[in-house]
């Protein structure tokens, strides 16, 4: 995915972690240009990233 507005729950995303896919849990926008991404790793760990 190349655009932040394309991030949706249950989507698989490459590039958040250096070595694998993550699954989007939720997306919370902060204004129109930043978002907090909550994701699950293949190991089941849940984490957040500000993009």
ChimeraX attribute file (.defattr): number of C-alpha atoms within 10 A of each C-alpha:
attribute: neighborCount
match mode: 1-to-1
recipient: residues
	/A:1	11
	/A:2	7
	/A:3	6
	/A:4	15
	/A:5	13
	/A:6	9
	/A:7	18
	/A:8	15
	/A:9	14
	/A:10	13
	/A:11	16
	/A:12	17
	/A:13	17
	/A:14	13
	/A:15	10
	/A:16	14
	/A:17	10
	/A:18	7
	/A:19	8
	/A:20	12
	/A:21	17
	/A:22	24
	/A:23	19
	/A:24	21
	/A:25	18
	/A:26	16
	/A:27	19
	/A:28	11
	/A:29	14
	/A:30	11
	/A:31	7
	/A:32	8
	/A:33	9
	/A:34	13
	/A:35	17
	/A:36	14
	/A:37	21
	/A:38	18
	/A:39	25
	/A:40	18
	/A:41	16
	/A:42	11
	/A:43	7
	/A:44	10
	/A:45	9
	/A:46	14
	/A:47	13
	/A:48	14
	/A:49	11
	/A:50	12
	/A:51	12
